[in-house]
Amino acid sequence: MARVGVSQKVLGIKCGIDPSVASSRINHYCTGRHVPNYTLLLKIAVILKVPVAYFYTPDNELARLLTSYQLLPVRARKELVKKSEQLVSGTGD
């Protein structure tokens, strides 16, 4: 949560979780003790400014790429996709 400067408690409250249990509920999600439903995960993603897919990838590099991609303007996203396709096909620089 530190990457966006929000505590677990504040994150939980912003997601609509009762303040008296917000910190512990978010902690349980972070540690894997419980799994949030998709609707709650959407709220968390918006607050943390990451795509929902971020929470589902076991690959740290892909998680970083997804986060960066989401922060790019549309034109830059299109350029990135085109470049990645060129790299995959072997036609990139």
Phi, psi and omega in degrees: 000339185296335183296337176246009175070038180229134179284166177300320181296313180296319177302312180300316180296316179297335178275355178095012178278142179307129182305329183290342180234003186303312183297312182293323178296313179296321177300319179297324177291319182294326182271354179085005179295323176227161179243126180288152175287167186299321180299315178293321179298324175299316179297315180299316181299317180297315181294319181276354179061047175229154175287154180301326180302335178307322184282347185256351181267132176276355185264114182297323179294319178294321178299318177296317180296317178299319180294314179298315181303315182298329183277349180282150171291161186306315182300316179294326177299315180297319178296319180296317178297315180299314179297318180295323177294323177294318178298319180294320183277352179086010181258002179282163181290000000 
